[in-house]
Amino acid sequence: MSIKIIVAAHKKYWMPTDPVYLPVHVGAEGKASIGYTPDNTGDNISSKNHHFCELTGLYWAWKNLDADYLGLVHYRRYFTRKEVHNIEAKKDQILTEKEWQQLLAEHPVIVPDKRKYYIETNRSHYNHAHHREGLDVTEQIIKEQCPEYLPAFEKVMNRTWAHMFNMFVMRRDYFKGYLEWLFSILFELERRIDITDWDTYDSRVYGFVAERLLDVWLEHNGIDYMEQNVSFMEKQDWVKKGGNFLIRKVLGCRWTI
């Protein structure tokens, strides 16, 4: 069983040494080398990184890597055995190739643990945090291009949890099938919306939308998946995160503190 998990990074950073991980410089087009595999070789969309985020790395892996299982993690966010608080201890919790082989022998898809919103649905959370146009137009595209996915889309949008971060590891046939479906929607979305006046954060719309579409694809296709803990490799300001969530929910504002 061959497994290749790209580590999406835009700058030099600590990287795990286990051979299952491949550091990839996302958005490498026009940038100086940082010593990682660049995402601007072969068939690629590296130049779209400002708007597609880590998806340029996923696209590159889809078109240029060959392995039985493929996936993505972030340079500051990994699948781990369990959550611990010490940063160095977190590094020791990152799954190894042997552990990945054991997990994938039982389940063809591994996704992050659910991110729970409790008082918000996925749709309302998106609309409070981003321009609602991104999700609304995506829904229209699904109605037109693949209407069989619409019940799953509606079901997922009404949930109060999701598998986020565009992180997953999948068996190759699933990986190819998901990305073919995903990018057919995102490229059409790119043609239909005008983000010229959107700020840097909001213009990452295609990455944000993709986070909500993974569960739609899993739901519609009845894919067997397993959830796995995800750890962030740096300290997080949970007070600030919670405050921003409430500002968006209660005041209906997209700005943050």
C-alpha positions as CSV (number, residue, x, y, z in Angstrom):
1,M,0.0,0.0,0.0
2,S,1.5,3.3,-1.1
3,I,0.4,6.5,0.6
4,K,1.3,10.0,-0.2
5,I,0.1,12.9,1.9
6,I,1.1,16.4,0.8
7,V,1.8,19.0,3.4
8,A,0.5,22.3,2.0
9,A,2.9,25.2,2.9
10,H,3.5,28.7,1.6
11,K,6.7,29.3,3.7
12,K,9.5,27.4,5.3
13,Y,8.4,25.6,8.5
14,W,9.0,22.5,10.6
15,M,8.0,19.4,8.7
16,P,7.6,15.7,9.9
17,T,10.3,13.4,8.7
18,D,8.0,10.3,8.1
19,P,8.2,9.4,4.4
20,V,4.4,9.4,4.0
21,Y,4.5,13.2,4.1
22,L,5.5,15.3,1.1
23,P,6.0,19.1,1.8
24,V,4.5,21.0,-1.1
25,H,5.0,24.7,-1.8
26,V,1.5,25.9,-2.7
27,G,1.2,29.0,-4.8
28,A,4.8,28.5,-6.0
29,E,4.2,30.1,-9.4
30,G,6.3,33.3,-9.6
31,K,7.8,32.7,-6.1
32,A,11.3,32.0,-4.9
33,S,11.9,28.3,-3.9
34,I,11.5,27.5,-0.2
35,G,13.0,24.0,-0.7
36,Y,9.7,22.1,-1.0
37,T,8.2,20.4,-4.0
38,P,6.5,23.3,-5.9
39,D,2.9,23.0,-7.1
40,N,3.6,24.7,-10.5
41,T,5.0,21.7,-12.4
42,G,3.1,19.5,-14.8
43,D,-0.7,20.1,-15.0
44,N,-1.3,22.7,-12.3
45,I,-3.3,25.8,-11.1
46,S,-0.6,27.3,-8.9
47,S,-1.3,30.8,-10.1
48,K,-4.8,30.6,-8.6
49,N,-3.5,30.1,-5.1
50,H,-4.6,33.5,-3.8
51,H,-8.2,32.4,-4.4
52,F,-8.0,28.6,-4.2
53,C,-5.7,28.3,-1.1
54,E,-4.5,24.8,-0.4
55,L,-6.6,23.5,-3.3
56,T,-3.8,24.3,-5.7
57,G,-1.8,21.7,-3.9
58,L,-4.7,19.2,-4.1
59,Y,-5.0,19.8,-7.8
60,W,-1.3,19.3,-8.3
61,A,-1.4,16.0,-6.3
62,W,-4.4,14.8,-8.4
63,K,-2.7,15.5,-11.7
64,N,0.9,14.6,-10.8
65,L,1.2,12.1,-8.0
66,D,0.8,8.3,-8.2
67,A,-0.1,6.4,-5.0
68,D,-2.8,4.0,-3.8
69,Y,-3.9,6.6,-1.2
70,L,-3.6,10.4,-1.5
71,G,-4.4,13.3,0.8
72,L,-3.6,16.7,2.3
73,V,-2.7,18.2,5.6
74,H,-1.5,21.7,6.4
75,Y,2.0,22.7,7.6
76,R,0.4,23.8,10.9
77,R,-2.4,21.2,11.1
78,Y,-2.1,17.4,11.1
79,F,-4.0,14.3,11.8
80,T,-2.9,13.1,15.2
81,R,-3.6,10.2,17.6
82,K,-5.0,12.5,20.3
83,E,-5.0,16.2,21.3
84,V,-2.3,17.3,23.7
85,H,-1.4,20.9,24.7
86,N,2.4,21.0,24.5
87,I,3.5,21.9,21.0
88,E,6.5,19.5,21.0
89,A,4.2,16.7,22.3
90,K,1.8,17.4,19.4
91,K,4.5,16.7,16.9
92,D,5.0,13.3,18.5
93,Q,1.2,12.6,18.0
94,I,1.3,13.0,14.2
95,L,0.2,9.8,12.5
96,T,3.0,7.7,11.0
97,E,3.0,5.7,7.7
98,K,2.5,2.5,9.6
99,E,-0.5,4.0,11.4
100,W,-1.9,5.3,8.2
101,Q,-1.6,1.8,6.6
102,Q,-3.6,0.4,9.5
103,L,-6.3,3.0,9.3
104,L,-6.7,2.8,5.6
105,A,-6.8,-0.9,5.6
106,E,-10.1,-0.5,7.5
107,H,-11.6,2.6,5.9
108,P,-11.0,4.0,2.4
109,V,-11.4,7.7,3.6
110,I,-10.1,9.5,6.6
111,V,-11.5,13.0,7.5
112,P,-11.1,15.3,10.4
113,D,-13.2,15.1,13.5
114,K,-16.5,17.0,13.2
115,R,-16.3,20.7,13.7
116,K,-19.5,21.5,15.7
117,Y,-21.2,24.9,15.5
118,Y,-24.1,24.0,17.8
119,I,-26.2,27.2,17.3
120,E,-25.6,27.6,13.6
121,T,-26.1,25.5,10.5
122,N,-23.4,25.2,7.9
123,R,-25.3,27.6,5.7
124,S,-25.8,30.2,8.3
125,H,-22.2,29.9,9.5
126,Y,-20.9,30.4,5.9
127,N,-23.2,33.4,5.3
128,H,-22.2,35.1,8.5
129,A,-18.5,34.6,7.8
130,H,-18.4,35.1,4.0
131,H,-20.2,36.7,1.0
132,R,-23.2,34.5,0.7
133,E,-23.0,34.7,-3.1
134,G,-20.3,32.0,-3.0
135,L,-22.5,29.4,-1.6
136,D,-25.7,30.5,-3.3
137,V,-24.1,30.4,-6.8
138,T,-22.6,27.0,-5.9
139,E,-26.1,25.7,-5.1
140,Q,-27.3,26.9,-8.4
141,I,-24.4,25.2,-10.3
142,I,-25.2,21.9,-8.5
143,K,-28.9,22.2,-9.5
144,E,-27.8,22.6,-13.2
145,Q,-24.7,20.4,-13.4
146,C,-25.4,17.5,-11.0
147,P,-29.0,17.8,-9.6
148,E,-28.7,14.4,-8.0
149,Y,-26.4,16.0,-5.4
150,L,-29.0,18.6,-4.4
151,P,-30.6,16.6,-1.6
152,A,-27.2,15.9,-0.1
153,F,-26.3,19.6,-0.4
154,E,-29.4,20.7,1.4
155,K,-28.9,18.1,4.1
156,V,-25.3,19.1,4.7
157,M,-26.2,22.8,4.7
158,N,-28.8,22.2,7.4
159,R,-26.3,20.4,9.7
160,T,-24.6,22.0,12.6
161,W,-21.3,20.2,12.0
162,A,-18.9,19.6,9.2
163,H,-15.5,18.1,8.3
164,M,-13.4,21.1,7.6
165,F,-9.9,22.3,6.5
166,N,-10.0,20.5,3.0
167,M,-8.0,17.8,4.8
168,F,-8.5,14.1,4.1
169,V,-6.8,11.0,2.9
170,M,-8.6,8.8,0.3
171,R,-8.2,5.7,-1.8
172,R,-7.0,6.8,-5.2
173,D,-10.3,6.1,-7.1
174,Y,-12.2,8.2,-4.5
175,F,-9.6,10.9,-4.6
176,K,-9.9,11.2,-8.4
177,G,-13.7,11.0,-8.3
178,Y,-14.0,13.7,-5.7
179,L,-11.6,16.1,-7.2
180,E,-13.1,15.8,-10.7
181,W,-16.5,16.6,-9.2
182,L,-15.2,19.4,-6.9
183,F,-13.2,21.3,-9.5
184,S,-15.9,21.1,-12.1
185,I,-18.1,23.0,-9.7
186,L,-15.4,25.4,-8.5
187,F,-14.2,26.4,-12.0
188,E,-17.8,27.1,-13.0
189,L,-18.2,29.2,-9.8
190,E,-15.0,31.1,-10.8
191,R,-16.6,31.9,-14.2
192,R,-19.9,33.2,-12.6
193,I,-18.9,35.4,-9.7
194,D,-17.0,38.7,-9.7
195,I,-14.6,38.9,-6.8
196,T,-12.7,42.0,-8.1
197,D,-13.7,44.2,-5.1
198,W,-13.5,41.5,-2.5
199,D,-10.8,41.8,0.1
200,T,-7.9,39.3,0.5
201,Y,-9.7,37.1,3.0
202,D,-13.1,37.0,1.2
203,S,-11.4,36.4,-2.2
204,R,-10.3,32.9,-0.9
205,V,-13.9,31.9,-1.7
206,Y,-13.1,28.7,-3.6
207,G,-11.2,27.3,-0.7
208,F,-14.1,28.2,1.7
209,V,-16.7,26.7,-0.6
210,A,-14.7,23.5,-1.0
211,E,-14.7,23.0,2.7
212,R,-18.5,22.6,2.6
213,L,-18.6,20.4,-0.5
214,L,-16.6,17.5,0.9
215,D,-19.5,16.3,3.1
216,V,-21.9,16.7,0.2
217,W,-19.8,14.3,-1.9
218,L,-19.4,11.9,1.0
219,E,-23.2,12.0,1.8
220,H,-24.4,11.6,-1.8
221,N,-22.1,8.7,-2.6
222,G,-22.5,6.9,0.8
223,I,-18.8,6.8,1.3
224,D,-17.4,4.8,4.3
225,Y,-15.2,7.2,6.2
226,M,-13.5,7.4,9.6
227,E,-13.0,10.6,11.6
228,Q,-9.6,11.3,13.1
229,N,-8.3,13.9,15.5
230,V,-6.6,17.0,14.1
231,S,-4.1,19.1,16.0
232,F,-3.0,22.7,15.3
233,M,0.7,23.0,15.8
234,E,0.6,26.5,17.4
235,K,-1.3,28.1,20.3
236,Q,-4.8,29.3,19.4
237,D,-6.6,32.3,20.9
238,W,-9.9,30.6,21.7
239,V,-11.3,33.7,23.4
240,K,-10.8,35.7,20.2
241,K,-12.2,32.8,18.1
242,G,-15.3,32.6,20.3
243,G,-15.7,36.4,20.2
244,N,-15.6,36.5,16.4
245,F,-18.1,33.6,16.1
246,L,-20.6,35.5,18.3
247,I,-20.0,38.8,16.5
248,R,-20.9,37.1,13.2
249,K,-23.9,35.3,14.7
250,V,-25.5,37.9,16.9
251,L,-24.6,41.1,15.0
252,G,-24.6,39.6,11.6
253,C,-21.3,41.2,10.8
254,R,-18.4,39.6,8.9
255,W,-15.7,41.8,10.5
256,T,-13.7,40.4,13.5
257,I,-11.9,41.5,16.6
